[in-house]
Amino acid sequence: MNATKRWLLARLAAGPVPSAALHADAVAAGFSRFKLFRARARLIGKIRTRKTGGHGAPWVWELEPRT
């Protein structure tokens, strides 16, 4: 598993993170937006993004709930 995927899983372990905050944290940790989105694509089934409400509500990234 590459460093971006490990960082993303660790960052989301505490719960949902607003998309804007996650992007800023990734850049501060040395990962580009491209690497962040590529890591998310490779973790299909483990990570999801969802809108938290109606129009203007932020998107969040979170781990898929375990069943």
Residue pairs with C-beta under 8 A, 6 or more apart in sequence:
2 39
3 31
4 26
4 31
4 35
4 36
4 38
4 39
5 39
5 42
5 43
7 26
7 29
7 31
7 39
8 26
8 36
8 39
8 40
8 43
8 47
9 43
9 46
9 47
9 63
11 17
11 22
11 25
12 47
12 61
12 62
12 63
13 63
15 62
16 60
16 61
16 62
17 25
17 60
17 61
17 62
18 58
18 59
18 60
19 49
19 58
19 59
19 60
19 61
20 58
22 36
22 61
23 33
23 36
26 32
26 33
26 35
26 36
27 33
31 39
40 47
40 49
40 61
45 64
46 63
46 64
47 61
47 62
47 63
47 64
48 61
48 62
48 63
48 64
49 59
49 60
49 61
49 62
50 59
50 60
50 62
51 57
51 58
51 59
51 60
52 58
52 59
52 60
